[in-house]
Amino acid sequence: MLERSAILAVSLLLASCMQPRQTDSVEAQGAAAADITANAAASPANPLRNVYFGDLHLHTRNSFDAYVFNVRADPDDAYAYAKGRTIKHAMGFDLRLTHAPLDFLAVTDHAEYLGVVQAIDTPGSTYSKVPYARDLSSSERAGILAAFARFADSLSSGKRLPELSDLSATRSAWQEILRSAERNNEPGKFTTFIGYEFTSMPEVRNLHRNIIFSSDRAPAMPYSALDSQNPEDLWRWMEQRRAEGMEALSIPHNGNGSDGTMFERTMWNGQPIDRAYAELRLRNEPLVEITQSKGQSETMPLLSPNDELAGFELMTSYIGVSKPITKFEGGYARDALKRGMELESQLGANPYKLGFVAGSDSHNSAGAYEEDHYFSKVGALDGSPDRRGAVPPADYKSWDEFYAAGKTVPVSSTWGSAGLTGIWAEQNTRESLFAALRRKETFATTGARIRVRLFAGYEIEGVNLATDAGVRSAYMNAVPMGGDLVGKPGGEPRFVVIAMRDIHSAPLQRIQMVKGWLDTAGKTHEKVFDVVCSDGGAVDATTQRCPDNGATVDLSTCEISRDKGAGQLQSAWRDPEFEPHRHAFYYARVIENPTCRWSTWDAIRAEVAPNPKLPKAIQERAYTSPIWFIPTEHAD
């Protein structure tokens, strides 16, 4: 049996005694609603491409782990929230985006036991006759834990519970998802993607993927980890559907919880990766979700000891289990990019040529993307500040008293407010956005709507990406994020990057370039370069770092420095260590000034001291998809 520490406090979560958190009235939100409605204008086609923000990873009541935690909001509610309307949280309070609506959304409920818990909770249904039906609909802690454990153990083993072999509830829920996506899709204004989550977790190692379809053509049933835990079988299923006209992408997430198994050097059968595997994976998995509520999967200090920002929002235990991760190689995207170059040098194909996206992984039918408006990840599990470890439980007067009693905070205290995908596309339609996903002209943010563009080429001196003429020149003479730059005899590439702040978040502190390369012995290396500094700072030629710009955040009020940082940063950069015969990748990372973490905001509102064991401030960031440099002699 799995340990259930990640599900602690399940008792009372479904009970009627849950108290809603105090929020602004609907009347008080009127001005914000008017702004959201005004901003939701149809977007025209733009050959220079617009930026669109959305969430590719969201759960509703159809996911078994959402319904258990009292989530009753459905896919229609999820789309309503994304469009700027108000919906209800599992604990009864109102949820509404505080700024602009999203441009696109994929509802990605777990395919495994899709819609089943709701069916169990429906009197008179076939499902309601399972022996643990009363446990799932009660407020008894032991019963709920025992019933929930059945589902978790089933996913860990990959074996379907025999009493739930009837798939009618899943079929019905899937049809609800398809119909809702069609009802809510508004080409040119708001895009819905049909999708679901493939929840493979052998021995609780996270191998989850989100499957995103390109159009309204989708299979009669989703392929789940109860059909096979092997992602290779999923990709082959996707190939079959593609032959039938159902194009889709698989997006792995939370490699940080895979214990090194997300980006391995071997196949499922233990044999070394071969070219056929590499090509199969790349066709079906060109993207990776690099950040979300359960932490970032870019890199971590043990893998990138010279990257002082590598320790951001780390998750170092298995998902749903208080068991520490012991293997980090093979679990993070930067390491995967390096590993992919090694494999390509051996096989002639790169299975890990990955662009970057992000998602919330919210199980509320609504994503909490903003630190100052955080409301939980999983319904009633963490739906109040005390349940998510931001303020001491009512039985304790202070954190000192709480920790002196030997207590620990729930795992939900480590979850973050994240994340959003940015897509550069001609217009807000499924066709245009999906094409951008396929070519990897995408970037990931930790929740702030930072806009960032990256190009690389040889004839781009003087290009200004803040102008239409500059962007037009970049597309004509360079490649954008997600692309390959082929070497040019005697040529040395230039990189142009621009980032614009989210006006509702903090100013920008700096832009960095992350480089990985392959040496003559076939070994990989990495290095981080600051390429442009705010506040007139200059990059140190020796350390390749910006000076501290002096930005701070007042942890008693969360007031940020208003006179530090930049609204926009732009740079034309050359790699000072460029070698024309070395395979390399480059991606930009944009860093904001410090702001309060959501847990600090919770503590201030409750007029208590912040939890001393949680970070008090963070620096929001954005990551572009890489550009790969291909030496001339290796170009096709």
LINKAFEN-V68747 format. One line per field, one symbol per residue. phi: phi as a letter, one per 40 degrees, with the letter a starting at -180 (. if undefined). psi: psi as a letter, one per 20 degrees, with the letter a starting at -180 (. if undefined). burial: 1 if it has 9 or more other ideal C-beta (glycine too) atoms within 8 Angstrom, else 0. A space follows every 10 residues. Layout:
phi = ???
psi = ???
burial = ???
This chain:
phi = .ccbccbcgc dgcbccccbc ccbccccccd cccccccccc cccccbccgc cbbabbaabb dccdcccdcg cbcbddcccc ccchccbbcd cgccbaccbc cccaabcbcc ccgdgccccc cbdgcdcccc cbccccbbbc dcccccccdc cccccccgbc cccbccbccc cccccccccc dccccbdgba bbbcaabcbc acfgccbcbb bbccaccacc accbcccacc dccccccccc ccccgbcabb bcafdcbcfg bcbccbcdcg cddbcccdcc ccccbcbbcc aaccgcbcaa dccbccbcbc ccfcbbbccg acbccbbbcg bbcccccccc cdccccbgab cbcbcbbaac fcbbgacccb ccacbhbbfc dbcadccbgc bcddcbcacd cccccgcbcc cccccbcabb cbbcacacbd dccccccccg cbabbchccc bababbabbb cgcbccbccc ccccccbabc dgbbbcdbdg cbcbbbbbbb ccccbcccca bbbbbbabcc cgcbaaabbc babcfgcbcc cccfbccccg cbbcccbgcc ccbbgbcaba abbbccbcbc bbcabbacbb bcccbccdcc ddccccfbcc dccbdcbbbd abbcccbbcb ddcbcc
psi = qqqkhijqkh pihjqiippq qprqrhhijg ghhgggghil qpprpohipr pppapjnqqa iiphigghkj pipahhgghg ghijrprprh jirqpppicq rrhrppomqp hokpighhhh jopirhhiiq hjghghjajp ggggggghhg gghghhhjpp phikipjhgg gghghggghg ghhipnpigp pppprrpomp mpkjpokqqp ppqhaioqrh qqpriigpio hhhghhghgg hhhjjnprqp oqqlhijilj igmrirrhji qqprhggghg ghhimiqpoi qahkrqkfrr hhhmijoiji jpmqokrqpj pmpqpiohpj iqgghggghh hghhhhhjqo ilmprprrrh kqkjjppnip hjkpirhmci gkjqhhijjh qqqhiphrhg hghhjjqqqq hihiqrorrq ppporhrmrg ggghhhghik mrrqqjhqmp pqqpqpahlk pjpoiiqhhg gghghhjrqr qirpopqppj qpqqppqqpp roijbqrqgr pqpppqrpah jjqqrqqppp hpqrkjqqpp hgikqqqpjj qrpoiiijpr pijqrqhpqq qoqqoikpoi jpqrqpqqpp prrqrqqhhg gggghilrqq oijqqhqroq rqpqqrpppo qgijq.
burial = 0101011011 1111000101 1000000010 0110110011 0010010011 0111111111 1111111111 1011111111 1111011111 1011111011 1111111111 1111111111 1100101101 0110110110 1011111111 1111110100 1001000011 1111011101 1101100111 1111111111 1101111111 1111000000 0111110000 1111111110 1100011111 1111111111 1111001000 0011001111 1111111111 1111111111 0011001011 0111101111 1000101101 1111111111 1111101011 1111111111 1111111111 1001111111 1111111111 1100010110 1110000001 1110111111 1111101111 0111111001 1111111111 0111111101 0010100001 1111101111 1110101000 0011111110 1000111111 1111111110 0001011111 1111101011 0001010010 1010100101 1001110111 1111100001 0111111111 1111111111 1111010001 1001011111 1111111111 110000
